[in-house]
Amino acid sequence: MVAATESSSAGGNSAHKLGFTSGMMVQELGWDEDTDDDLRAEIEDLIGGEMLDEDADDVIDVVVLWWRDGDGDLVDALMDAISPLADDGYVWVFSPKTGTDGHVDPSEIAESAPTAGLTQTSVMSLGGWSGSRLVQPKSRKRT
């Protein structure tokens, strides 16, 4: 796993560092009043449109999953998140940082990913949130 630390408020370039590019189909799950509106705006500016909600029927390039302690079963949420993903699509799980309301222990994400058929590749610090990038293993994509 590769770890990186960036701050959403430092430079305003987090969406680019997260790998978002123009024209991507991005689905957002778990939005609530506490999500990082600046990061959301950066992502939408970079992709050139609004993120899709849970009712989208499109093939998705990236799923943004806002996840907090108490939101339910992370494995189930990840299984739901990957069903519309393109073969080379990935999931960003954003969870509140340590010491804040709704904090999710990083080990919960690391342990849930393989159970859902995903591999954690990087972790980023994003202001009040932490982001974990989860990808589909290459062997799975070649089915």
PEVENDA-V125114 format. One record per residue. N is the residue number from 1. RES is the residue in one small letter. NEAR is the number of other C-alpha atoms within 10 Angstrom. Layout:
N:RES:NEAR
N:RES:NEAR
//
This chain:
1:m:9
2:v:9
3:a:10
4:a:11
5:t:13
6:e:18
7:s:16
8:s:20
9:s:13
10:a:10
11:g:8
12:g:14
13:n:16
14:s:22
15:a:21
16:h:14
17:k:12
18:l:18
19:g:11
20:f:20
21:t:16
22:s:13
23:g:12
24:m:17
25:m:22
26:v:27
27:q:24
28:e:20
29:l:20
30:g:16
31:w:15
32:d:9
33:e:6
34:d:11
35:t:17
36:d:18
37:d:11
38:d:15
39:l:19
40:r:17
41:a:15
42:e:18
43:i:26
44:e:20
45:d:15
46:l:19
47:i:19
48:g:14
49:g:15
50:e:16
51:m:21
52:l:17
53:d:15
54:e:13
55:d:8
56:a:13
57:d:9
58:d:13
59:v:15
60:i:23
61:d:19
62:v:27
63:v:27
64:v:24
65:l:21
66:w:22
67:w:26
68:r:19
69:d:15
70:g:10
71:d:12
72:g:10
73:d:10
74:l:21
75:v:18
76:d:12
77:a:17
78:l:22
79:m:16
80:d:14
81:a:22
82:i:22
83:s:10
84:p:18
85:l:21
86:a:16
87:d:18
88:d:13
89:g:19
90:y:23
91:v:27
92:w:23
93:v:23
94:f:25
95:s:27
96:p:25
97:k:20
98:t:14
99:g:9
100:t:11
101:d:12
102:g:16
103:h:17
104:v:21
105:d:14
106:p:16
107:s:9
108:e:12
109:i:20
110:a:16
111:e:15
112:s:21
113:a:22
114:p:16
115:t:14
116:a:18
117:g:16
118:l:22
119:t:21
120:q:22
121:t:13
122:s:17
123:v:22
124:m:22
125:s:20
126:l:23
127:g:18
128:g:18
129:w:22
130:s:23
131:g:25
132:s:23
133:r:25
134:l:26
135:v:22
136:q:22
137:p:15
138:k:11
139:s:7
140:r:10
141:k:11
142:r:7
143:t:6
//
